[in-house]
Amino acid sequence: MAGTLRKNWRGHREASQRGTEEPPLIKWLLIGAALSFCVVFLLLPLANVFAQALAKGWAFYWKSLAHPDSRAAIRLTLTVAAISVPLNVVFGLAAAWAIAKFQFRGKSLLITLIDLPFSVSPVVAGLMFLVLFGLQGYLGEWLQDHNLRVIFALPGIVLATVFITFPFVARELIPVMEATGTEQEQAALTLGASGWQTFWHVTLPSVKWGLLYGIILCNARAMGEFGAVSVVSGHITGQTDTMPLRVEKLYNEYNAAGAFAVASLLALLALFTLAIKTFLEWRQSREFARARTAGRV
Amino acid sequence: MGFTLVYLSAIVLIPFAGLVLRACELSWADFWRLATTDRALAAYRLTFGASLIAALANALFGTLVAWVLVRYSFPGRRIIDAMVDFPFALPTAVAGLTLSSLFAANGWLGQFLVPLGIKGAFTQLGVVIALTFVGLPFVVRTLQPVLHNLDREVEEAAATLGAGRLRTFVGVIAPTLLPAVLTGFALAFARAIGEYGSIVFISGNLPFKTEIAPYLIVMRLEEYDYTGAVALAVVLLVCSFLLLGAINLLEAWTSRFAR
């Protein structure tokens, strides 16, 4: 319905404002150029993943995915995401809450720090953890004495993933929380609700779509991270290979169809992420429109 | 609040301090020697050169795509709009894998391009292609809201005053869009400098030819040369911080225009 409304509105505009429209020829040339760019850089790479994955038939595809090392990689990726995403959700909620609802000194510094992982190269991020926990690192000897493995093991992979995906939830939540303001919470507190009650019943519901959006993005990045994880994982087949690392290994073993088979799962994850994201945006704009009409009436 | 700070220090500040501390253990002369070997210089040249070209390509095509998506309605517009974020959602390793197979001699695009002498896989051009892919959403997404809010009445005024469409675009529309395009450009450039996953697959990683700086760091690590890796990492970090500062200034400029 929104689509037809939009079209009518556009048609009306086109009829009344000829002076601000390009000639049809130029318009279609521009559309053509933009579309071909999008086809070459977006649609072809996507289609190619699935075409290559199935190049040797479905049987080979299933065999590649059922290979014990691939299964171990899938399991590891799911484990890492299951640990790091909740951690960052809790942190994202706490950080966004602190930033949006309170005034304090050093707030902009805090925001910059949260954004930091976005601007650091994943390889450099991995290196940071290697410097701390690696054998030549600051804590390396102590860890070895206590028989603890961080680097080239699950904890290191989780740490690197947490670092890389750290900003996603907080970034999505800060603007939403700032927009909702503090009146509702203050009302709840005045009516005698405890801090936790206010959080669960007032704050959380008001940001649920933004939160879901952040979780989806965070999860996609957590499962797909390559650079940082590659530095700290040690590439032990069947043990510390995540799905992206498994893709690289298969590719280096000249097993292109196998590499694409594992890659196709990650591409499906990306498509799924986009679908949820589009749905959430559609839902948000609908709620926004409803709120606006309600306000007018 | 307290929890936020503790978590932040544990995950971000301590690792960061570790790296800086490691770098400080180096004498200035040693640092300079490690950070500016011939191989490192070649890697910086490729990293920054390819990132610059890719960011420019994104500024150009990103503006075009954003314009077409906001201004025109055509079949498939919504799908393309949703697909613009695809490079964000797709793991970089998969991006590199599929791009290199597209542009390889027997790939869907390579079979036409390679006979023409355009080799997209295992060349410096491949690095540019992969970086263009990962940076694609930045310009489009920073420009779209600005284009939406663009006041059509100003264009009407220009048209009424007798300006042609091209003149209106160059004289009226382009200056308003410029800050947003520059912000998108800088974001794409910053992302491209640190990019690793997609490049590994498409570049071939030949020293002095198609080796990027992050890959050289990984090579140093595989040789157990931690100090060498740290020196290179510091160079990259300083560059990303300078860019981050520039982006913040640009964003302040953009929001002033938006008001």
Interface residues (C-beta under 8 A of the other chain):
Chain A: G3 R6 K7 R10 Q17 G19 T20 E21 E22 P23 I26 K27 L30 I31 A33 A34 L35 F37 C38 V40 F41 L42 L43 L44 P45 L46 N48 V49 A51 Q52 F91 A94 A95 A98 F102 F104 L110 T112 L113 I114 D115 L116 P117 S119 V120 S121 P122 V123 V124 A125 L127 M128 F129 L130 V131 L132 G134 Q136 G137 Y138 L159 V162 F163 F166 L217 A220 M223 G224 E225 F226 G227 S230 V231 M243 P244 L245 V247 E248 Y251 A256 A259 F260 A263 L266 A267 L269 A270 L271 T273 L274 K277 T278
Chain B: M1 F3 T4 Y7 L8 I11 V12 L13 I14 P15 F16 G18 L19 L21 R22 F61 L64 V65 W67 V68 L69 Y72 S73 F74 G76 R78 I80 A82 M83 V84 D85 F86 P87 F88 A89 L90 P91 T92 A93 V94 A95 L97 T98 L99 S101 L102 G107 W108 L109 T132 F133 L136 R152 E155 E156 A159 T160 R165 T168 A190 I193 G194 E195 Y196 G197 V200 F201 P214 Y215 I217 V218 L221 Y224 Y226 A229 V230 A233 L236 L237 S240 F241 L243 L244
